[in-house]
């Protein structure tokens, strides 16, 4: 009698390049929004940095934690979405993009860019697998771009 066991391996759930780029952009936006004083805040033509008065190390740790949790979460979601059929991946990209747009309400966390990066990565992956952009993937990409633009503007405008 022989026994054969089969094991299934899951693809790695490491974040893709778009998610990592979104995380970097999200962290940069968060840091600028938290610590950089724009000319609107500090006077005409003046830029400044106020680390101590804007939360210091505690705020920095909190911002980095938000980004880290976002990257891990988006990495898990994107890994599972890539394992699904391309049509379902496109829908998941759109859901991630909409979630990113909603998090613009808490733009200071940096999460909008992280979620938008993950959505963009899934949309591009869908295009690569299908050879075209289905409507859901195209919408996800558009929402992701608008979300990142809003996050950058909010970081600079406060």
Long-range contacts (C-beta under 8 A, 24 or more apart in sequence): 10-79, 10-83, 11-79, 11-82, 11-83, 12-79, 13-75, 13-76, 13-78, 13-79, 13-80, 14-75, 14-79, 15-71, 15-72, 15-74, 15-75, 15-78, 15-118, 16-75, 16-78, 16-118, 16-121, 16-125, 17-121, 18-117, 18-118, 18-120, 18-121, 18-124, 19-71, 19-74, 19-75, 19-78, 19-114, 19-117, 19-118, 19-121, 20-71, 20-117, 21-117, 22-74, 22-113, 22-114, 22-115, 22-116, 22-117, 22-118, 22-120, 22-148, 23-67, 23-70, 23-71, 23-110, 23-113, 23-114, 23-117, 25-113, 25-117, 25-148, 25-151, 25-152, 26-67, 26-70, 26-109, 26-110, 26-111, 26-112, 26-113, 26-114, 26-117, 26-151, 27-63, 27-64, 27-67, 27-110, 28-155, 29-107, 29-110, 29-113, 29-151, 29-152, 29-154, 29-155, 30-63, 30-66, 30-67, 30-108, 30-109, 30-110, 30-155, 31-60, 31-63, 32-155, 32-156, 33-107, 33-108, 33-154, 33-155, 33-156, 33-158, 34-59, 34-60, 34-63, 34-108, 38-156, 38-157, 38-158, 40-157, 40-158, 41-158, 63-108, 63-109, 63-110, 66-109, 66-110, 66-111, 67-109, 67-110, 67-111, 67-114, 70-109, 70-110, 70-111, 70-114, 70-115, 71-114, 74-114, 74-115, 74-117, 74-118, 75-118, 77-118, 78-118, 78-121, 78-122, 81-122, 82-122, 82-125, 86-126, 86-129, 86-130, 86-134, 87-126, 87-134, 87-136, 89-122, 89-125, 89-126, 89-129, 89-137, 90-122, 90-123, 90-126, 90-134, 90-135, 90-136, 90-137, 90-140, 91-136, 92-122, 93-119, 93-120, 93-122, 93-123, 93-126, 93-136, 93-137, 93-140, 93-141, 94-119, 94-136, 94-137, 94-139, 94-140, 94-143, 96-122, 96-140, 97-123, 97-139, 97-140, 97-141, 97-143, 97-144, 97-147, 98-143, 100-143, 100-144, 100-147, 101-143, 101-146, 101-147, 101-150, 104-147, 104-150, 104-151, 104-154, 107-150, 107-151, 107-154, 107-155, 110-151, 112-147, 112-148, 112-150, 112-151, 113-147, 113-148, 113-151, 115-147, 116-143, 116-144, 116-145, 116-147, 116-148, 116-151, 117-144, 117-148, 119-143, 119-144, 120-144, 120-145
